[in-house]
Amino acid sequence: MILVTGGAGYIGSHVCKKLYEKGYEFIVLDNLSKGCKEFVRWSDLIIGDVGDENLLDKIFSKYKIEAVIHFAAFIGVEESVKDPRKYYENNFCKTLTLLKKMVEHRIKYFIFSSSVAVYGNPRYIPVDEETVQRVLTPC
Ligand SMILES: NC(=O)c1ccc[n+]([C@@H]2O[C@H](COP(=O)([O-])OP(=O)(O)OC[C@H]3O[C@@H](n4cnc5c(N)ncnc54)[C@H](O)[C@@H]3O)[C@@H](O)[C@H]2O)c1
């Protein structure tokens, strides 16, 4: 069983569709701060926050989760510059909480949806594994 965080959002819901087509078993955890519950069409939806330690304990105890695919994040570039703390707390601190709970529950596999934005304005395109990361915004 896979846990898809942020599966009610844009990228997460498309990944869920693919997981379903490929026959994987999964559930979605999303607080619906941005996403849409109607986008969760291929699995159960747990409405809650990825930084909620008690909820993560319950999910990891109830379901036999083997892997987490992590899409739960805020993505507003402009807003992240105006309010970096909001992004630091949601995107960074809550990801650490998720990882801590995964370690506690011995869940080994974690797929993180990063962003091409980590490369800033790259010196060459297409970027490759050697490209230096030059983050321009807190997002
Ligand atoms: N949109 C793109 O083109 C793109 C490209 C590459 C990578 N990404 C990355 O993929 C991830 C998802 O992007 P998206 O475009 O699908 O965004 P989105 O806003 O459509 O989806 C994010 C989902 O996460 C949920 N969420 C946010 N914080 C949460 C929390 N604390 N707990 C539970 N749920 C929470 C929201 O409700 C939303 O449904 C981001 O990390 C983004 O940087 C996006």
The ligand as a MOL file (V3000), in Angstrom:
LIG
                    3D

  0  0  0     0  0            999 V3000
M  V30 BEGIN CTAB
M  V30 COUNTS 44 48 0 0 0
M  V30 BEGIN ATOM
M  V30 1 N 2.8210 22.0110 -10.7220 0
M  V30 2 C 3.9710 21.6900 -11.3100 0
M  V30 3 O 4.1940 21.9440 -12.5050 0
M  V30 4 C 5.0300 20.9620 -10.5220 0
M  V30 5 C 6.1230 20.4850 -11.2060 0
M  V30 6 C 7.0970 19.7770 -10.5110 0
M  V30 7 C 6.9710 19.5780 -9.1650 0
M  V30 8 N 5.9140 20.0800 -8.4970 0 CHG=1
M  V30 9 C 5.8390 19.8370 -7.0560 0
M  V30 10 O 4.8250 18.8640 -6.7930 0
M  V30 11 C 4.2060 19.1690 -5.5420 0
M  V30 12 C 2.7050 19.3130 -5.7630 0
M  V30 13 O 2.4840 20.3650 -6.6980 0
M  V30 14 P 1.0220 20.6160 -7.3230 0
M  V30 15 O 1.2260 21.4810 -8.5050 0
M  V30 16 O 0.3000 19.3350 -7.4700 0 CHG=-1
M  V30 17 O 0.3590 21.5070 -6.1590 0
M  V30 18 P -1.1810 21.5390 -5.6920 0
M  V30 19 O -1.3510 22.7630 -4.8640 0
M  V30 20 O -2.0920 21.3220 -6.8390 0
M  V30 21 O -1.2620 20.2470 -4.7520 0
M  V30 22 C -0.7000 20.2220 -3.4660 0
M  V30 23 C -1.6870 19.4800 -2.5720 0
M  V30 24 O -1.1120 19.3710 -1.2740 0
M  V30 25 C -2.1290 19.6420 -0.3030 0
M  V30 26 N -1.4140 20.1140 0.9000 0
M  V30 27 C -0.6480 21.2190 1.0570 0
M  V30 28 N -0.1310 21.2720 2.2920 0
M  V30 29 C -0.5790 20.1630 2.9430 0
M  V30 30 C -0.3840 19.6520 4.2510 0
M  V30 31 N 0.3750 20.2980 5.1480 0
M  V30 32 N -0.9830 18.4860 4.5830 0
M  V30 33 C -1.7610 17.8160 3.6870 0
M  V30 34 N -1.9860 18.2600 2.4380 0
M  V30 35 C -1.3870 19.4150 2.0650 0
M  V30 36 C -3.0370 20.6900 -0.9490 0
M  V30 37 O -4.3250 20.7110 -0.3830 0
M  V30 38 C -3.0310 20.2190 -2.4060 0
M  V30 39 O -4.0750 19.3080 -2.6660 0
M  V30 40 C 4.8870 20.4390 -5.0170 0
M  V30 41 O 5.9320 20.1000 -4.1270 0
M  V30 42 C 5.4590 21.0800 -6.2640 0
M  V30 43 O 6.5950 21.8950 -6.0060 0
M  V30 44 C 4.9270 20.7430 -9.1470 0
M  V30 END ATOM
M  V30 BEGIN BOND
M  V30 1 1 1 2
M  V30 2 2 2 3
M  V30 3 1 2 4
M  V30 4 1 4 5
M  V30 5 2 4 44
M  V30 6 2 5 6
M  V30 7 1 6 7
M  V30 8 2 7 8
M  V30 9 1 8 9
M  V30 10 1 8 44
M  V30 11 1 9 10
M  V30 12 1 9 42
M  V30 13 1 10 11
M  V30 14 1 11 12
M  V30 15 1 11 40
M  V30 16 1 12 13
M  V30 17 1 13 14
M  V30 18 2 14 15
M  V30 19 1 14 16
M  V30 20 1 14 17
M  V30 21 1 17 18
M  V30 22 2 18 19
M  V30 23 1 18 20
M  V30 24 1 18 21
M  V30 25 1 21 22
M  V30 26 1 22 23
M  V30 27 1 23 24
M  V30 28 1 23 38
M  V30 29 1 24 25
M  V30 30 1 25 26
M  V30 31 1 25 36
M  V30 32 1 26 27
M  V30 33 1 26 35
M  V30 34 2 27 28
M  V30 35 1 28 29
M  V30 36 1 29 30
M  V30 37 2 29 35
M  V30 38 1 30 31
M  V30 39 2 30 32
M  V30 40 1 32 33
M  V30 41 2 33 34
M  V30 42 1 34 35
M  V30 43 1 36 37
M  V30 44 1 36 38
M  V30 45 1 38 39
M  V30 46 1 40 41
M  V30 47 1 40 42
M  V30 48 1 42 43
M  V30 END BOND
M  V30 END CTAB
M  END
